Amino acid sequence: MSEALRRWLAGSATVALAVVVVAAMIIGEDSAPDRVLALGARIKCPVCQGESVAESPSETATAMLAVVAEKVAAGESDDQIIGYFTDRYGSGILLDPPFRGRTLALWLTPPAALAAGVLLILGLRRRPVAAPAPPEGDGP
């Protein structure tokens, strides 16, 4: 078997396996424990600073994660469960706040700062560098 054919077969097998994995991720359903952890990772612990209820060891986070598990077991959708917590705590309970209203500044500030930085760097690069002044001194 030639080297080119072997490379082609290896590449084809890799692409085929990647397609199978991606299709399984898209089509396959999450198990209940996976959904609980995924939803818990989106909800901020009200006790801990910037930590999700899935990661927090606090009693409050554990209780909130138990509520998520109950709602998953009851067959509620992800949007219903997230809605349950935002109704009680407001949109501040989410680690990824929605793209609307008061949270627009959270979403728009980083891209605006990046754009301003790029413009500043480009502006500094285009500025001509002044030639050094000839030394003053006695004539030749």
C-alpha positions in Angstrom: 0.0 0.0 0.0 1.4 3.4 -1.0 2.0 6.1 1.5 -0.5 8.4 -0.2 -3.2 5.8 0.0 -2.4 5.1 3.7 -2.7 8.9 4.5 -5.9 9.2 2.6 -7.5 6.2 4.4 -6.3 7.6 7.8 -7.7 11.0 7.0 -11.0 9.5 5.8 -11.3 7.4 9.0 -10.6 10.4 11.2 -13.2 12.5 9.4 -15.8 9.7 9.6 -15.2 9.3 13.3 -15.5 13.0 13.8 -18.8 13.1 11.9 -20.2 10.2 14.1 -19.1 12.0 17.3 -20.6 15.3 16.3 -23.8 13.7 15.1 -24.1 11.8 18.4 -23.6 15.0 20.4 -26.3 16.8 18.3 -28.8 14.0 18.2 -28.2 12.3 21.5 -30.1 13.3 24.5 -28.4 14.3 27.8 -28.9 12.1 30.7 -30.8 13.5 33.7 -27.6 14.0 35.8 -25.9 15.7 32.9 -28.8 18.1 32.4 -28.8 18.9 36.2 -25.1 19.7 36.1 -25.4 21.7 32.8 -28.3 23.8 34.3 -26.5 24.1 37.6 -23.5 25.5 35.8 -25.7 28.3 34.3 -27.1 29.4 37.7 -25.1 31.6 40.0 -24.8 30.6 43.7 -26.3 33.5 45.7 -23.9 32.8 48.6 -20.6 32.4 46.7 -18.9 35.0 44.7 -19.2 34.2 40.9 -19.5 30.5 41.4 -22.2 28.2 39.9 -24.5 26.1 42.0 -23.0 23.0 40.3 -19.5 23.9 41.7 -20.4 25.5 45.0 -20.2 23.5 48.2 -22.6 25.8 50.1 -25.9 24.4 51.5 -27.8 27.0 49.5 -26.2 25.8 46.2 -26.8 22.1 47.2 -30.5 22.9 47.8 -30.8 24.8 44.6 -29.2 21.9 42.7 -31.7 19.6 44.3 -34.6 21.8 43.0 -33.1 21.6 39.5 -32.9 17.8 39.8 -36.5 17.6 40.9 -37.6 19.8 38.0 -35.6 17.7 35.5 -37.1 14.5 36.9 -40.6 16.1 36.6 -39.9 16.6 32.9 -39.6 20.4 32.8 -37.6 22.0 30.0 -34.4 23.8 30.5 -36.2 27.2 29.8 -38.8 26.4 32.4 -36.2 25.6 35.0 -34.1 28.7 34.2 -37.4 30.7 34.2 -38.2 29.3 37.7 -35.0 30.7 39.1 -35.1 34.0 37.3 -38.7 34.6 38.5 -37.5 34.2 42.1 -34.1 35.8 42.0 -34.1 38.0 38.9 -31.8 37.7 35.8 -28.8 38.4 38.1 -28.9 34.7 39.2 -27.7 33.7 35.8 -24.0 33.4 35.1 -24.8 34.3 31.4 -27.4 37.0 31.6 -29.8 37.4 28.7 -28.9 39.8 25.8 -31.5 42.5 26.5 -32.4 45.4 28.7 -30.0 46.2 31.5 -27.6 43.5 30.6 -26.8 44.9 27.1 -23.9 46.9 28.7 -22.4 43.6 29.9 -22.5 42.1 26.5 -21.5 45.2 24.5 -18.6 46.6 26.6 -16.0 43.9 25.9 -16.4 44.1 22.1 -16.4 47.9 22.3 -13.2 47.9 24.4 -11.6 45.5 22.0 -12.5 47.7 19.0 -11.2 50.8 20.7 -7.9 49.1 21.5 -7.5 48.0 17.9 -8.2 51.5 16.7 -5.8 53.0 19.1 -3.0 50.6 18.1 -3.7 51.2 14.4 -3.7 54.9 15.0 -0.4 54.8 16.8 1.2 52.7 14.0 0.1 55.2 11.3 1.5 58.2 13.1 4.8 59.2 11.4 7.9 59.0 13.6 9.7 62.3 13.8 13.2 62.3 12.5 15.9 63.1 15.1 17.0 66.6 15.0 20.5 67.2 13.6 23.1 67.8 16.4 23.7 71.5 17.0 27.1 72.5 17.5 30.0 74.4 16.0 30.2 74.4 12.2 32.7 72.3 10.2 
